[in-house]
């Protein structure tokens, strides 16, 4: 797929950051079922868990493409970030933060637009927050 022809370039790109989680207990759940729900949470599954996301940054699809184009096209970081252009959504988990932070930190800021520098700075700030709170994650998603 040619990333320049992605249909996800036409809209806005939102960088949603997990702000909090809570267990949805609006129904009276039997104690045995609650134990299953808490166990799945403990092992990393989100059965019965509601994630609260807030937009940390936004840009246009073309600004996103311009921003990630500064990455080495053969790198794992570029492949990860290009996933948005293919699927319209990617999730950045704690296991991605070192790889992505190093890749974006290596970009020569003199070669970036003002918007790309803003995105890099904001992105690294969110990655740093994820580093300090490993239950957090970032979702990059398109919108209209």
Beta strands, then each sheet from edge to edge (+ up, - down):
strand 1: 12-23
strand 2: 49-60
strand 3: 89-92
strand 4: 138-143
sheet 1: 2+ 1- 4+ 3-
end
